[in-house]
Every structure is written in structure tokens, then in C-alpha cells.
Amino acid sequence: MKSGSISLATVRYINGIVPLNGLFGVQLLCDNLSANTTFNLQFSNDKTNWDNATEAGTDIEGTLVDGAVNFNGFSGIPRTYYRILFAGATTGTVEYVLS
């Protein structure tokens, strides 16, 4: 498990590595978000070239809302890099837990 926080004013993503069982969870919370913020799950083999994860041909995305916990469970290829990429130019401090 990994936890921490990022300031959306300076950082727009949270990185992780898919565990050996291929399953991982992402919990997000922000209590000072300037506006609702969409995010995408992305994967990469080299941490340089990223692509949106899809399910049934649709990008996997969500919306972070101020004061509301957002939890999602995902699956991926073990040891693949993943990130949660926040869109737009909103501000706020996002607390996260990756499991």
C-alpha cells in the first residue's frame, strides 16, 4: 500500500505499478478542490509513452468531486506502470491511497 498527496497546482498525476496479482485499487479525496475534475487511468511499459486504459472500447475515466471519496478497483498486466492523470487546470490537494 502506498499513500500520499499531490497539489494539482503543480502535479497532475499519481503513479503506481500493477502488482503481481494484476489487481489494484485507487482511493482519492480532496477537500479543497476548485472544481470537479475528471481523470483517466493510463498504462505504460516505459513510463514515457502513456495510453488511456479502455474497457469495451471506452476510456476508463472518473470525476473527482470536492469532499467526496472516490474509490475504484482496476486490473492490469502485472508490473506495468499506471497513472491517474487529472485533466484541466483545477487546484486542490489530492490525498491518495494505492493498494
Secondary structure, DSSP 8 states (H G I E B T S, - for coil): -EEEEEETTT--EEEEE--TTSEEEEEEE-SS-SS-EEEEEEEESSSSS-EE-EETTEE-EEEE-TT--EEEEEE--TT-EEEEEE-TT---EEEEEE-
